[in-house]
Amino acid sequence: MFFSQVPVDTSQISGIVSTLQTQLTGLALKLGGAILLWLVASWLIRKSTGLLSRLLQRQQIDATLIRYLVNFIGVMLNVVLVVAILGYFGIETTSFAALLAAAGIAIGAAWSGLLANFAAGVFLILFRPFAVGDFIEAGGVIGTVKEIGLFVTAIDTMDNVRTIVGNNTIFAGNIQNFSANPYRRVDLVAQLNHSVAPDQAIALLQENLAKIPNIMQDPAPDVEILEFNLAGPVLAVRPYCNNDHYWQVYFDTNKVIRESFGEAGYPTPENHYALRQVS
């Protein structure tokens, strides 16, 4: 058997090998550069997020908010890093960025209410209009704050019912914090008969109010004539106390009003009418 020899162009083979070597060398350099970029950038991201976490901790910001904020920034920086590496390899990243933007819009639209609660929770933690343990009125609920979350706030009402309120509902309305100031006023009224001298009744109540536990003497209780009606003068009785003693002072003051007027022999208030016959 005879084998025919096929002529081989060595120069063409050398060119192919040289081209492959050049492309592989360039690819290896790019791959090495991408790996180096990933390692250095990842290290910088970890260092920067760690530094941010320490700075926020020094500002005494809530630990939950710090964790979520640092994780969010870390994820976003890693996404940017991946896009940059893809662009380094010559891969078109415009469509990839558009896809991420479209996904972000879709998620935002689907979770609009949840994201609103999240944003409100962040502001509640940052601005701190109230803290756990404060007695507040917010979102149509009155009670003691038990937990402030990133999405909802737990409040125990006065009848001991745990109520969960969305943070956006709280932040969008007015917030009354009864525990923010060292004391608050108890607003009550005392009805007098027409025959009772208001000055005498005022002096009697001021004397007896001072005997009630937990009533503050500075500022002193206010007892003044508030208005007049058909039964006689109406006194405004307004002692001051710490919020923790509000209901004790409220009920004790009502007892003092009743006992003081009863022991003084004040007649029961009654409406007076004048009837005239017209001929």
PALO-226797 format. One record per atom (N, C-alpha, C): residue in one letter; x negated, y negated, z. Coordinates in steps of 0.02 Angstrom, whole numbers, plus 50000, padded with zeros to 5 digits. Each point is the difference from the previous one (the first is absolute). Example, Ala and Ser with C-alpha at 12.3 -4.5 7.8 and 13.67 -1.06 7.14 Angstrom:
BEGIN
A493405028450390;A500454994150000;A499554994050000;S500184994749964;S499584994150003;S500394994550037;
// end
This chain:
BEGIN
M499565005950000;M500444994150000;M499554993950000;F500194995449959;F499614993949994;F500404994150028;F499674996050041;F500324994050030;F499744993949964;S500484996149977;S499804993849966;S499884994650053;Q499494996549993;Q499834994750047;Q500364993649981;V500364997350051;V500364993649989;V499544994350019;P499914995449957;P499554994450017;P500294995850057;V499604998350049;V500214996250059;V499674993249997;D500434994850010;D499754993250001;D499824998250072;T499375000650016;T499784998950069;T500094992850022;S499974995549954;S500084992950018;S500724998550022;Q500495003449968;Q500704999150018;Q500135002850070;I499705006050013;I500085003050066;I499694995650054;S499434997349985;S499674995550048;S500424993850014;G500334997449948;G500434994250010;G500595001650045;I500305005949989;I500575002150041;I499795000750074;V499445003550009;V499755001050068;V499844993450033;S499694995649962;S499834993450027;S500634996150020;T500525000449957;T500634996550015;T500335002850063;L500005006850004;L500285003250060;L499624998150063;Q499344999949993;Q499604998150058;Q500154992850022;T500074995649951;T500154993050016;T500684999350034;Q500515003449971;Q500674999650028;Q500035003150070;L499675005850008;L500015003350065;L499624995850052;T499464996949978;T499624995750046;T500424994050021;G500344997049951;G500444994350017;G500575002150046;L500295006049985;L500555002450042;L499755001550070;A499405003050004;A499735001550066;A499854993650039;L499754994949966;L499874993650033;L500654996850024;K500515000349956;K500654997250020;K500305003850058;L499945006649997;L500275004150054;L499644998650066;G499334999649995;G499624998350060;G500174993050026;G500084995349954;G500194993250020;G500694999950033;A500475004049972;A500675000350028;A499995002950070;I499605005450008;I499955003150067;I499694995150049;L499474996649978;L499684995150044;L500484994350017;L500384997749949;L500484994750012;L500535002350049;W500245006149993;W500515002750046;W499745000450071;L499385002650008;L499725000750067;L499894993250033;V499704995449963;V499874993450029;V500644996250015;A500485000149952;A500634996450010;A500415003150056;S500005006750005;S500375003250055;S499704998150067;W499334999850003;W499674998050062;W500184992850018;L500004995549950;L500184993150012;L500734999350022;I500455004049970;I500714999850019;I500085002250072;R499665005550019;R500055002350070;R499734994750048;K499444997049983;K499704995050044;K500454993950005;S500284997849944;S500424994050001;S500655001250037;T500315005849989;T500635001450037;T499875001050074;G499425003050017;G499835000650071;G499884993350033;L499664995549963;L499894993250025;L500664996350009;L500445000749950;L500664996950006;L500385002650060;S499975006550012;S500355003050057;S499734997150066;R499354999450006;R499714997250061;R500194992750010;L500014996249946;L500194993050005;L500734999250022;L500445004249973;L500704999750019;L500105002250073;Q499615005050022;Q500055002250069;Q499794994550048;R499514996049981;R499784994450042;R500554994750006;Q500424999649949;Q500564995350002;Q500605002850038;Q499925006050029;Q500525003350040;Q500645001149960;I499915001949936;I500575001849958;I500195007250013;D500645001449992;D500265006750015;D499605005349962;A499835005550035;A499605005449971;A500345003349941;T500675000750004;T500375003049944;T499944995849937;L500064993550008;L499944995549942;L499305000249972;I499495000250043;I499315000349976;I499895006349959;R500255005750024;R499905006449965;R500324999949931;Y500634997649997;Y500344999749936;Y499674995149952;L499804994250026;L499694994949957;L499335002449973;V499595002950042;V499355002549979;V500075005749950;N500465004650012;N500125005549953;N500244997449932;F500454995250002;F500274997249937;F499444996749959;I499594995950033;I499454996649965;I499515005149974;G499855005350039;G499545005249978;G500265003549937;V500645001750000;V500305003449941;V499964995549938;M500174993650008;M499994995449943;M499304999249973;L499504999450044;L499314999349977;L499765006349964;N500215005850023;N499815006249967;N500325000649931;V500624997649994;V500335000049934;V499634995549952;V499804994150024;V499614995449958;V499345003249980;L499695003650046;L499365003349985;L500095005349946;V500535004050004;V500125005249949;V500114996849931;V500394994649998;V500124996549937;V499354997249972;A499584997350043;A499354997449978;A499555005549972;I499995005850032;I499595005649975;I500265002549933;L500675000449993;L500285002049935;L499814995149945;G500024993650016;G499794994949952;G499275000549984;Y499595002050047;Y499285000849990;Y499865005549949;F500435005250000;F499935005449952;F500324998349933;G500274994149993;G500304997949937;G500725002249991;I500315002550053;I500705002149997;I500444993950006;E500504999549957;E500464994350002;E500415000150065;T499934994650038;T500334999750065;T500624995550001;T500134996749944;T500574995549998;T500655003750011;S500095005649966;S500615004050008;S500045002950070;F499425001950028;F500005002850068;F500224994750050;A499744993949992;A500204994550045;A500744998449992;A500245000249938;A500714998649988;A500435005450033;L499765006349998;L500375005450031;L500044999150076;L499444998050030;L500004998750072;L500474994350018;A499994994749958;A500444994350013;A500745002049995;A500165004049948;A500695002349992;A500215004450058;A499555004450023;A500165004250058;A500104995850062;G499594994850008;G500094995550058;G500664996449999;I500214997849941;I500644996549994;I500585004850014;A499955006149974;A500535005050011;A500065001750074;I499435001050033;I500015001650072;I500274994150040;G499794994049981;G500244994050035;G500744999149994;A500285001449939;A500724999349991;A500385005350039;A499735006150000;A500355005450035;A499974999150076;W499464997250024;W499904999350073;W500054992750022;S500394996149965;S500024992850016;S500214998750072;G500525003550024;G500224999150069;G499485002350050;L499685005849984;L499505002750045;L499384995450002;L499814997449942;L499424995649998;L500154993450035;A500634997749996;A500184993850036;A499945001150075;N500225005850024;N499925001650071;N499265000550019;F499605002949955;F499285000650013;F499684993150005;A500154995749952;A499714993250001;A500224996250063;A500645000750018;A500234996750061;A499665002950062;G499885006650000;G499655003050056;G499294997450007;V499674999049943;V499324997150002;V500014993050031;F500484995949980;F500054993250027;F500195000150074;L500425004750020;L500185000550071;L499395001750042;I499585004449974;I499405001950037;I499494994350000;L499954996449945;L499524994549996;L500214994150043;F500624997749993;F500234993950035;F500245001450071;R500195006250014;R500205002150068;R500534995450032;P500584999349969;P500534996250034;P500265003450063;F499875006550006;F500185003750060;F499535006050005;A499995003050059;A499575005850013;A500425005650030;V499725005950004;V500345005650032;V500134998350073;G500625001150022;G500194998350068;G500374993450006;D499994995949948;D500354993650002;D500765001149991;F500384995550031;F500735000149993;F500184994849947;I500295002349944;I500114995549943;I500715000849973;E500174995249958;E500585000649956;E499764999049929;A500075005149958;A499764999749931;A500395004949958;G500154998049939;G500375004549955;G500685001950026;G500314995650042;G500655001550028;G499995004850058;V499415001550027;V499935004850055;V499664996550059;I500265001150060;I499714997250061;I499755005950042;G499374999650021;G499735005450041;G499254999450010;T499715005450025;T499285000250016;T499635003749944;V499474997049975;V499615002949946;V499615006050026;K500095005749967;K499655006150020;K499435001849953;E500084998349936;E499475001649951;E500064995449941;I499424997649976;I499974995949940;I499625004049947;G500365002549950;G499695003849947;G499894995849938;L499695003049950;L499884996349938;L500644999349959;F500505004250012;F500624999649961;F500604998350044;V500035002450061;V500574998850044;V499754998350070;T500464997050038;T499874998450070;T500545003450043;A499785003250053;A500465003550045;A500164995650060;I500654998950013;I500244995750054;I500505003950043;D499904999950065;D500485002950047;D500484994550023;T500645000949984;T500504995050019;T500145000350075;M500414995250024;M500144999650072;M500395006050025;D500375003449956;D500355006050020;D499595006349985;N499334999149992;N499525005449994;N500115004249937;V500124996749945;V500065003349935;V499404998149957;R499635004949977;R499434998649956;R500254998149931;T499834994049978;T500224997349936;T499404998749956;I500025002749939;I499454999249952;I500204994649950;V499604994749996;V500164994349956;V499444999249949;G500194999249936;G499514998849948;G499634993550012;N499355000149990;N499594994050014;N500214994149957;N500225001349938;N500204994449958;N500634996650027;T500455003950030;T500594997150031;T499814995550058;I499495002150038;I499774995950057;I499664993749976;F499545000849953;F499584994349979;F500394995049959;A500555002249967;A500394995549958;A500464995650041;G500115001550063;G500464996150042;G499644996650057;N500404997350045;N499734996750060;N499825005350052;I499464998650036;I499775004450054;I499994996050065;Q500365002650050;Q499984997050067;Q499625004750046;N499464997450029;N499605003950046;N500114997350071;F500385003750040;F500174997850067;F499425001150049;S499505003849979;S499435001550044;S499394995649986;A500054995749949;A499414996149981;A499824994850052;N500514996850031;N499894994850050;N500035003050070;P499704996650049;P499975002950068;P500685000350035;Y500494996149977;Y500655000350032;Y500544998149949;R500635001550016;R500574998249959;R500574997750044;R500504996949970;R500554997250039;R500615004749997;V500335000550057;V500635003750005;V500574995049998;D500445000549951;D500554995249991;D500655002850028;L500264996850053;L500645001950030;L500404993750013;V500655000950014;V500434994350016;V500405001850063;A500214994750035;A500405000850061;A500594995149996;Q500605002750002;Q500604996049995;Q500204997550070;L500154993450006;L500224997150063;L500734997949995;N500314999950058;N500684997350004;N499974992449999;H500554996849980;H500024992749998;H499854996850067;S500175003450053;S499934997150067;S499295000550028;V499565003749968;V499325001150025;V499544994449975;A499604997350045;A499524994949981;A499415003349964;P499864998249938;P499465003249963;P499324999450034;D499844994350029;D499344999050032;D499915005050057;Q500535001150038;Q499965004750056;Q499885007149974;A500365001949947;A499915006749972;A499315000949970;I499744994749968;I499335000449971;I499475001050054;A500054996250054;A499525000750056;A500045007050031;L500605002750007;L500095006650029;L499685005449956;L500114999549935;L499715005149955;L499244999449997;Q499734994049999;Q499284999249998;Q499675003050062;E500334999350056;E499735002950062;E500015007649998;N500545002949976;N500075007350000;N499625003449942;L499914996449945;L499625002849944;L499285001250019;A499734995950044;A499305000750020;A499885006550039;K500545003150024;K499935006250039;K500005006349956;I500154999249935;I500035005749955;I499295002149982;P499835006550006;P499325002249982;P499864998949926;N499374998349984;N499744999449933;N500244993849962;I500374995550033;I500164993749968;I499414995350010;M499804996749946;M499434995450004;M500204993450032;Q499534997250037;Q500104993450030;Q499704994549958;D499585001849953;D499714995249954;D500005003149930;P500474998249958;P500514994850009;P500565002450047;A500284995250035;A500545001450047;A500655001449963;P500465003750030;P500645001349967;P500384993549985;D500334999949943;D500414994249981;D500735001450019;V500304995550037;V500715000450016;V500294993049988;E500394999349947;E500274993549981;E500715000949974;I500364994449996;I500675000249971;I499945000749925;L500305005349973;L499965001449929;L500574996949961;E500625000750027;E500594997449965;E500595000050048;F500564997749975;F500625000150038;F500545003549959;N500425003850034;N500565003149966;N500634999350044;L500535003449982;L500634999350036;L499965002450072;A499515004650014;A499945002750068;A499564995650044;G499584995949970;G499564995750040;G499314999749969;P499494997650038;P499324999549974;P499705007049989;V499565000449951;V499635006249985;V499264998550010;L499695003950043;L499294999150014;L499585004749956;A499444997349975;A499505004149966;A499505002550052;V499945006550008;V499555002950049;V499455003649960;R499384997350005;R499475002449956;R499355001250039;P499925005850030;P499365001750032;P499505002549948;Y499365000150018;Y499465002349956;Y499665006050032;C499805004749957;C499675006150025;C499605003149944;N499585004850018;N499655004049951;N500495004549963;N499855001649937;N500475004249961;N500125006850032;D499515002750036;D500095006550032;D500544999950054;H500144994050028;H500494999550054;H500654996649977;Y500094999449935;Y500564996149974;Y500675002650026;W500145006449991;W500665002650018;W500105000250075;Q499485001350038;Q500064999750072;Q500194993050023;V499674994949972;V500164993050017;V500694998249975;Y500185002449941;Y500664998549971;Y500565002450046;F499985006350020;F500535002850042;F499984997150071;D499404999150028;D499954997250068;D500264992850002;T499894996349946;T500244993149998;T500774999949999;N500305004449962;N500735000449999;N500275001650070;K499665004650035;K500225001750068;K499944993950046;V499454996349994;V499904994150043;V500534994749987;I500194999149937;I500524995149984;I500665002050034;R500185006349993;R500635002350030;R499974999750076;E499475002350031;E499955000150073;E499954992950028;S499634995749967;S499924993150025;S500664996350000;F500375000449946;F500644996549996;F500515003150047;G499985006750008;G500475003250046;G499874998150072;E499375000150022;E499834998250069;E500134992650013;A499954995849950;A500134992850009;A500744998550001;G500415005049983;G500734999050001;G500264996149941;Y499635000149944;Y500244996349941;Y500635003449972;P500504996149984;P500605003049971;P499875002949930;T500415004849982;T499935003249935;T500154995049945;P499594999549948;P500154995449945;P500665001849967;E500394994949984;E500645001149966;E500134994249953;N500325001749946;N500154994849950;N500574995650025;H499934993549986;H500514995250020;H500344997349937;Y500655000150001;Y500394997549943;Y500494994850026;A500124995149959;A500494994850017;A500595000849951;L500605001250028;L500595000949958;L500444993850006;R500184997149946;R500434994150000;R500615001449957;Q500574998250029;Q500635001049964;Q500154993749960;V500115001149938;V500164994449955;V500755000249986;S500324994650020;S500724999749991;S500194998349929;
// end
